[in-house]
Amino acid sequence: QVQLQESGPGLVKPSQTLSLTCTVSGGSITTPYHYCNWIRQSPEKGLEWMGAIGYSGNILYSPGLKSRAAISRDTSKNQITLQLSSVTPEDRAVYYCAAQLRGPFSDFESWGQGTQVIVSS
C-alpha cells in the first residue's frame, strides 16, 4: 500500500519561497500510471489542487498557480517536492500530497496526513 508523508516548515514569511517534501513508501514514484499530487486545503478556498508529477516525470500545474509553483522529484529518494514562491497570507493552508495509481484522471487513492503552513512575519 502506497503511503505518503509530507514535511516542511510550518511557518514561512511573506514573499519567501515555501518548500515542501513528500516521501513516498510502499511503491515507486516511477511505477507506470502513478501520479503524485499536491493539494491544499484552507477554510477560505476549500480543497485546491495545485499540481502533479507523473511516473515519467511529466508535470501538471493548476493554471492559477503555475507562475509560482514548481514541482520536482528525486527518484533516488522516492520523494517529490513543491516550491511555492512569493507566498502571501492567502497561502496559509494544510498541504497534502496524494497518489493516483491509475493515471491523472483516476481517484486519489492514498493521502498523506498533511502539513500545516502559516505565512506570517
C-alpha positions as a Markdown table, in Angstrom:
| # | Residue | x | y | z |
|---|---|---|---|---|
| 1 | Gln | 0.0 | 0.0 | 0.0 |
| 2 | Val | 1.4 | 3.4 | -1.0 |
| 3 | Gln | 1.9 | 5.7 | 1.9 |
| 4 | Leu | 2.9 | 9.4 | 1.8 |
| 5 | Gln | 4.4 | 11.7 | 4.3 |
| 6 | Glu | 4.7 | 15.5 | 3.9 |
| 7 | Ser | 7.4 | 17.5 | 5.6 |
| 8 | Gly | 8.5 | 21.1 | 5.6 |
| 9 | Pro | 8.5 | 24.3 | 7.7 |
| 10 | Gly | 5.3 | 25.2 | 9.4 |
| 11 | Leu | 6.0 | 28.9 | 9.3 |
| 12 | Val | 7.1 | 31.0 | 6.3 |
| 13 | Lys | 7.5 | 34.7 | 5.9 |
| 14 | Pro | 5.6 | 36.7 | 3.3 |
| 15 | Ser | 7.4 | 37.0 | -0.1 |
| 16 | Gln | 9.6 | 33.9 | 0.7 |
| 17 | Thr | 9.5 | 30.6 | -1.1 |
| 18 | Leu | 7.8 | 27.7 | 0.6 |
| 19 | Ser | 9.4 | 24.3 | 0.1 |
| 20 | Leu | 7.7 | 21.0 | 1.0 |
| 21 | Thr | 8.7 | 17.4 | 0.5 |
| 22 | Cys | 6.6 | 14.3 | 0.1 |
| 23 | Thr | 8.2 | 11.0 | 0.9 |
| 24 | Val | 6.6 | 8.0 | -0.7 |
| 25 | Ser | 6.8 | 4.5 | 0.6 |
| 26 | Gly | 5.2 | 1.2 | -0.4 |
| 27 | Gly | 5.6 | 2.0 | -4.1 |
| 28 | Ser | 7.8 | 3.7 | -6.5 |
| 29 | Ile | 7.0 | 7.1 | -7.9 |
| 30 | Thr | 8.2 | 5.8 | -11.3 |
| 31 | Thr | 5.7 | 3.0 | -11.4 |
| 32 | Pro | 3.6 | 3.3 | -14.6 |
| 33 | Tyr | 0.5 | 5.4 | -14.2 |
| 34 | His | 1.4 | 6.6 | -10.7 |
| 35 | Tyr | 0.9 | 10.3 | -10.2 |
| 36 | Cys | 1.8 | 12.3 | -7.1 |
| 37 | Asn | -0.3 | 15.4 | -6.5 |
| 38 | Trp | 0.0 | 18.4 | -4.3 |
| 39 | Ile | -3.4 | 19.6 | -2.8 |
| 40 | Arg | -4.0 | 22.2 | -0.2 |
| 41 | Gln | -7.0 | 23.0 | 2.0 |
| 42 | Ser | -8.0 | 26.2 | 3.7 |
| 43 | Pro | -11.2 | 27.4 | 5.2 |
| 44 | Glu | -11.5 | 30.2 | 2.6 |
| 45 | Lys | -10.8 | 28.1 | -0.5 |
| 46 | Gly | -11.6 | 24.6 | 0.5 |
| 47 | Leu | -9.6 | 21.9 | -1.3 |
| 48 | Glu | -7.4 | 23.2 | -4.1 |
| 49 | Trp | -5.5 | 21.0 | -6.5 |
| 50 | Met | -2.1 | 22.6 | -7.1 |
| 51 | Gly | -0.3 | 20.2 | -9.5 |
| 52 | Ala | 1.1 | 16.8 | -10.0 |
| 53 | Ile | 4.1 | 14.9 | -11.3 |
| 54 | Gly | 3.7 | 11.7 | -13.2 |
| 55 | Tyr | 5.7 | 8.5 | -13.3 |
| 56 | Ser | 7.6 | 9.6 | -16.4 |
| 57 | Gly | 8.4 | 13.0 | -14.9 |
| 58 | Asn | 5.7 | 15.0 | -16.7 |
| 59 | Ile | 4.4 | 17.8 | -14.6 |
| 60 | Leu | 0.9 | 19.3 | -14.5 |
| 61 | Tyr | 0.0 | 22.6 | -12.8 |
| 62 | Ser | -3.1 | 24.4 | -11.8 |
| 63 | Pro | -3.3 | 27.4 | -14.2 |
| 64 | Gly | -3.8 | 29.7 | -11.2 |
| 65 | Leu | -0.6 | 28.7 | -9.5 |
| 66 | Lys | 1.6 | 27.8 | -12.5 |
| 67 | Ser | 3.6 | 31.1 | -12.3 |
| 68 | Arg | 4.5 | 30.5 | -8.6 |
| 69 | Ala | 4.6 | 26.7 | -8.2 |
| 70 | Ala | 7.4 | 24.3 | -9.1 |
| 71 | Ile | 7.1 | 20.5 | -8.6 |
| 72 | Ser | 10.1 | 18.2 | -8.9 |
| 73 | Arg | 11.2 | 14.8 | -7.8 |
| 74 | Asp | 14.1 | 12.8 | -6.6 |
| 75 | Thr | 13.7 | 9.2 | -7.8 |
| 76 | Ser | 16.7 | 8.0 | -5.7 |
| 77 | Lys | 14.8 | 9.1 | -2.5 |
| 78 | Asn | 11.3 | 8.4 | -3.8 |
| 79 | Gln | 10.4 | 11.9 | -3.0 |
| 80 | Ile | 8.5 | 14.8 | -4.7 |
| 81 | Thr | 8.9 | 18.4 | -3.8 |
| 82 | Leu | 6.8 | 21.5 | -4.1 |
| 83 | Gln | 8.2 | 25.0 | -4.1 |
| 84 | Leu | 5.8 | 27.9 | -4.0 |
| 85 | Ser | 7.3 | 31.3 | -4.5 |
| 86 | Ser | 6.2 | 34.8 | -3.3 |
| 87 | Val | 3.9 | 33.4 | -0.6 |
| 88 | Thr | 1.3 | 35.6 | 1.0 |
| 89 | Pro | -1.0 | 35.0 | 4.0 |
| 90 | Glu | -3.5 | 33.6 | 1.5 |
| 91 | Asp | -1.2 | 30.6 | 1.0 |
| 92 | Arg | -1.9 | 29.6 | 4.6 |
| 93 | Ala | -3.3 | 26.1 | 4.4 |
| 94 | Val | -2.9 | 22.4 | 5.1 |
| 95 | Tyr | -0.8 | 21.0 | 2.3 |
| 96 | Tyr | -1.3 | 17.4 | 1.3 |
| 97 | Cys | 0.3 | 15.0 | -1.2 |
| 98 | Ala | -1.9 | 12.4 | -2.7 |
| 99 | Ala | -1.3 | 9.5 | -5.0 |
| 100 | Gln | -3.2 | 8.4 | -8.1 |
| 101 | Leu | -2.3 | 4.9 | -9.1 |
| 102 | Arg | -4.1 | 4.6 | -12.4 |
| 103 | Gly | -3.3 | 7.8 | -14.3 |
| 104 | Pro | -4.0 | 11.5 | -13.9 |
| 105 | Phe | -7.8 | 11.1 | -14.1 |
| 106 | Ser | -8.2 | 8.4 | -11.5 |
| 107 | Asp | -9.2 | 8.7 | -7.9 |
| 108 | Phe | -6.8 | 9.9 | -5.2 |
| 109 | Glu | -6.1 | 6.5 | -3.5 |
| 110 | Ser | -3.7 | 7.5 | -0.8 |
| 111 | Trp | -3.2 | 10.7 | 1.1 |
| 112 | Gly | -0.5 | 12.0 | 3.4 |
| 113 | Gln | -1.6 | 13.3 | 6.8 |
| 114 | Gly | -1.0 | 16.9 | 5.7 |
| 115 | Thr | 1.3 | 19.6 | 7.0 |
| 116 | Gln | 0.1 | 23.0 | 8.2 |
| 117 | Val | 1.7 | 26.1 | 6.7 |
| 118 | Ile | 1.3 | 29.5 | 8.2 |
| 119 | Val | 2.5 | 32.6 | 6.3 |
| 120 | Ser | 3.4 | 35.4 | 8.8 |
| 121 | Ser | 6.1 | 37.8 | 9.5 |
